[in-house]
Amino acid sequence: MQGVPRHRAPAMGVIPRKESCTLGRLMARFYDRVMKQSEGACLSAWRKELLENVNGHVLEVGAGTGVNLSFYPKTVQRVVMAEPDPHMRAKLADRIVSHGVASAQISDGSLESLPFPDGEFNFVTCMLVLCSVPDLNHALREIRRVLVPGGRLVFMEHVAAEDRSNRLKWQRRLEPLWKSVSGNCHFTRKTEQAILDSGFKMEQIQRESMRKSMPLTRPTIRGVAVRQSRSTTVSS
């Protein structure tokens, strides 16, 4: 894999911001444990399926503890794993070492402002991240910006239960409290439409329940969206 020295962070990351220590530490410590049943029931299989055709230069946003590391194929020339939380980055660094992925790189970049040039990557992977970004549309514009024309966004997200009115009602009721204790995680985001509105064309999408998850986060979408050129976006 080739390096990206302009943006490379040390293995344990750099910490230019003052993040919330307590919540970040707790999420880093317990995230994999909390997600273990859902990973075994469906998420790991979905990750493998989504990542099997990824190739070239890849950026993973919200890389967390590095769950996707073991699913990237050999066709990936380099993968930059962006994670703004220092506690998650520490877990991510440990996982890189344990998996022997010595050439994987860690960045402290966030979707508020990705520290990469326009058109830097062939693929951006984003899994269970867009639910908690401060500004969904801005985050998707940043993803589009760093993709080459025709580059692909590979995504997996939990979303609003638009086809189940009773569940959607409870998502709306409990979302304010949930955001305050879960790092700004939203139950009711309409992520599919936001992706389309941000200059992407949907190449494939699947809707399925996240098994072994709490009911309010079970509705999910996953798939691949292609970055459209500005002229294509305007004409469509």
N, C-alpha and C positions, 0 to 999 in steps of 0.2 A: 504494500500500500504506500502511496505517496503521502507526504506530510502537508500540513497547512501551517507553516511556521508563523505566519502573520497573526493567526487567531488561536494558536495552540495554547492550552492551559496545562500546567503541570498535572501529574497524575491525580493529585488530591484536589486540584482546582484552585482557583484564586477567589478571594472573597471581597469584592469591591463594594458590596452593599451590606447593610445591617438588616438581615432577614430576621423573621420571628423565630427566635431560638427554640422556644418550648414546643410549639406546634410542629416546626420543621423536624426537630429531633424525634418527636413521637411518631410522626408519619414515616420517617426513614426507618425507624426501629421496627414498626409493626406492619408496614404496608404489605410486604411479601406474605406475612403470616395471615393477614386479613383476607388477601386475595387468593390464598392457596387452593381453596375448594373450587372457586370459579375457574382458576387456571387449569385444574385437573379436569373439570367438567366440560370446558369449551374453549377458554381463552388461549391456551397453548396451541391447540389445533388451529384456531383462527389465525394466530400469529404466524405459524408455519406456512399456512396457505397464502397469506397476504404477502409474505416476504420472499417466497420461493423464486420469484421472477425479478427481484430487485437487482440492479447491477450498476456499475460505474461508480460515480461519486455520490455518496449518500449522506444526508444530514438527518439525524434523528432528533426531534425537538421534544422536550420534556422527557428525557431518557430515564429519569427516575433511578431505580436501583439496577437497571441494565437487564431487565427480563428478556428483551429481544435479542441480546447478544448471540445466543446459541442458534438463532434461526436465520441469521444472515448467510446467504450462499457464497461460494467462492468467487462468483462473478462480480462481487463488490470489490472495487479497487481501493476504496478508502471509505471509512465511516467516521463521521464526526458526531459525537454524542453530546448534545447541548442540554445542560441541566442547571438552572439558576440556584437551586437550593444547595447549600454547602454540605448538609448532612446526607442528602441523597447522593451527592457527588462522591462522598467518602465511600458509601456502599457500592456505587458504580465502579470506582477505582478498584475496590477489592474484588468485584466480580470479573473485571477485565483480567486481573492477575490470575484468578482461579481458573478462568477459561482459557488462559494462555493466548489472549488476543493482544499481544504486545504492541501492535501497530494501531489499535483503535485509539482515538483521541478524544479528550474531554474538553468541552468548552463550558464556560459559565453563562453563555448567551441565553437570553430569554426572548419570548415571542413579542415582547414589547418593542424590542429593537435588536434584531439579529446582527451580530458583528461580522457579517460576510458580504462580499460584493454581490451585485446583481448577477444572476445567471451562473452561480457557482456550482450548483448541484443538479444531477440527473434525477434524483429521487429525494423527496422529503418524507420521512415516516413519522406518524403522529398517532399515538394510541393512548386513549383515556387521558387526554390532555386538554382538549378544547372546552371541556365542561368547566374548567376552572380559570381560564385566562381572563384578565380584566376586561378586555375588549375583543370579542370574537371576530368581528369583521376586520379589525386592524391586524390581528394575529394571522388571519388567512391572507391578507395583503402582503404581509412580511414573508410568508411561505411562498407565495407566488413570485415575489420579487427575487428570491434567491434561487429559484428554479430556472433552468434553461428553457427557452421556448419549446413546448412539447414535452417538458419534464412532467413527472407524475407525483402526485400526493397520494400516499398510501395511508389510509386512516381506519381507525376503529374507535367509536365513541358511544357512550350512552346518551340517550336523547329523551325529549318529551314523548309521553305516551299518547300521541295524537289520535290513535285508533281505539283508545280505551278511556272514555270520559271520566269514569270514577277514579281511575289511577291518576289521570292528569290532574284532577281536582286535588287529590292528596299531595301530588308533587308540588302544586302551587302553594298549598297551605304550609307545607313543611320546609319549602326551599329557603326562606329567610333564616331560619334557625340552622338548617343544615350547612348553609354557606359559612356561617360563623364558626362552626366547629370542624370544618373539613377542608380548609384552605380554599374557600371561594367556589367549591363545586356546586354547579347548577343542575337541577333536575330537568328543567323545562326548555333547554336550548333546542332550536330548530336548525341543527348543524348542517343537514343536507342542503337546505335552501341557502344557508349562508355560504357554503362552498360554491354553489352555482352562481350566487350573486357576486362572488369575489374573483371572477374571471377564469373559472374552471368548467370543463365539460365532464360529466360523469361517464366514465368508461365501464365501470361495473359497480354494483351496489347490492348488498344483501341486508335484510332486516331480520333480526332474530333475537330471542330472549337470552340474556346472560344468565345461564343456569347457576344455581347455588349463590346467587347474589341477593341482596335485599330487594324487595319488590319494586321500589321506586327507582332503582337503577337498572332494572332488567331490560327495558327496551333499548336495543342497540342498532347501529348501522355500521357497516364496514365495507370497504371497497377501494377503488382507485379512481382518481380524478386527474384529468389532463389539463395542464396549464395552456390556456388559449392565448394567442397573440392579441394585442390591443385592438387591431383592426377586426379580428374575428369576434372579439367580445362586443365591440360597438355594433357590428352588423347584425349580431344575433339578438 
